[in-house]
Amino acid sequence: MKKRILIVAILIVMVAGFSVAQEQQESNESELFVHTVYLSQVFRHRLGFKVTYTAANLDYKQVYIPTSWFTQAAGKGELIETPSKSAPYMDVYYENGEFSHVRLFVRDNPFHVTWGRLEDEPNAEEKFSKDTLEL
């Protein structure tokens, strides 16, 4: 009888310990969300990339992505050249609701119609000096 009570008590303690450990693990995990945006065109510039896309309201929008995001170790950007016909597009990652990083998928042929060259425009330095990506 005492052995059964001891075994039941040990099982209760183990189950309680596992549930507490599970709750702590879930609270330490970050929430990662990916938003895929299909692009109309990608323009190269000496300071980065200007990408144009169609927003949900069917307006053309543009966003500037600095080159430094792609050149720094563990930077905020990754440039992926691909022959895929679905390119160009970008995956924008948000962690806990905040911008984390972006993966820019572009055609591997620099002469493809989706590539463009951006000449210097007014306030180019200001447009490319960003810490976050806002769509």
Buried (B, 14 or more C-beta within 10 A) or exposed (E): EEEEEEEEEEEEEEEEEEEEEEEEEEEEEEEEEEEEBEBBBBBBBEBBBBBBBEEEEEEEBEBBBBBBBBEEEEBBBBBEEEEEEEBBBBBBBBEEEEBBBBBBBBBEEEEBEBBBEBEEEEEBEEBBEBEEBEE
